[in-house]
């Protein structure tokens, strides 16, 4: 019954409940004007409203039952809105069934009908879902317009409409006015004194359409000035229709050329929000996109920036459904201005292709990292950077909130583990790949019962935790100040850290099949899994 917030912990049932409630709110508010327009159907509208209010009452009861504090829930802001949204209809039903004579007056009934618009306040509860729907609609619509060049087509249609309207009015005025003053014309040697094809105002619009599309045919004006104007309209029609035809053909040609390739990013500034930016392109980009989509359940858009990004091919339609490409150098300020980096939720910087030597590839990667990190921003955006040469790591740690990943270092440690413990690499493989069938690493808020306890007590608590299978590895704690750097304590490896007790602001590092139900779903919680590695 909690409002849908997306992320790994969200369920389809929660989304379905929100969509049903939003649909019923719209229908119930739409009944108000219909009751005024069709009073003879008043009984039917009351029956529909009664059914909708019954659902709202059930919703209210379920939210109350599932509330964390049932005693205080009725005085919460959302509960008051829900209750006020139900009461007007209940009073109307009481009046209709003669159970409450106090509200039977006509004016009071009209007021109660209007008070049902208070149900629109129920949208506040579902603000996140509505904002995501608006964001996705805006992005998909902009992508559709950009893909089919609808802006150019719209301009051509607008020009055609202007020519059509001006041509119809000018020819109608010319033909009717000049013929009234006795100015006639010869057509095939015969004098015509009637008002011709453009005398009727609305018929002139239809004749101009024929003139624009197929030519004069038999719809020729009778006056000399009218023929000059018709010729001008005919020439304009030839030009505009030719441009329109060429533009439509270009759209289909471009569509064929882009078939099987990643969608291009529309040029609008400020289009994306809470998206994942991948700066760079190499051989394992496809695997990274696959794991990121599995981690975030496909709720976030992904933007790939590279000079050859627009030639990136789609290997799986599901994984690339919300992936955009932008051609350009990731270290170029003008390119970074186009990708809404300040609004991004995560930034991933990949190394250059393998045909470059490690030093030059890392130099370019660090240049991109610096260009992205020095940009003005009002928030800290976690950034993951891929480094090829292990020797370059000591140059990289000057930037805060940047996590560096080195494939050489990772492979060295996995190789030694495989030598000492054959088959143990399967455990690393499962932990480093995000899948709903495997165990994953999570960093979550601790339950209330473990706050103030030592790490050994926390481990014993989860051993007896029958609801879910959870293994505790350590805890994450902010060092020095509230906004300072974070440190991960692993008491299982560091005996000195076993005396650390869990504080309310700490977060637990655990292994589980799915995100625990006791963990609050916040923005940081949606990104708690490790899904980027290079081995």
PyMOL commands that set and color helices and strands:
alter all, ss='L'
color gray80, all
select helices_A, chain A and resi 12-37+39-66+70-73+77-96+101-103+106-147+150-180+196-198+201-214+224-257+285-296+309-311+333-336+341-343+358-373+390-396+407-420+425-432+448-450+455-463+495-499+524-527
alter helices_A, ss='H'
color red, helices_A
select strands_A, chain A and resi 185-187+190-192+263-264+276-279+302-305+323-326+346-349+383-387+402-406+440-445+470-478+486-489+507-512
alter strands_A, ss='S'
color yellow, strands_A
deselect
rebuild
show_as cartoon
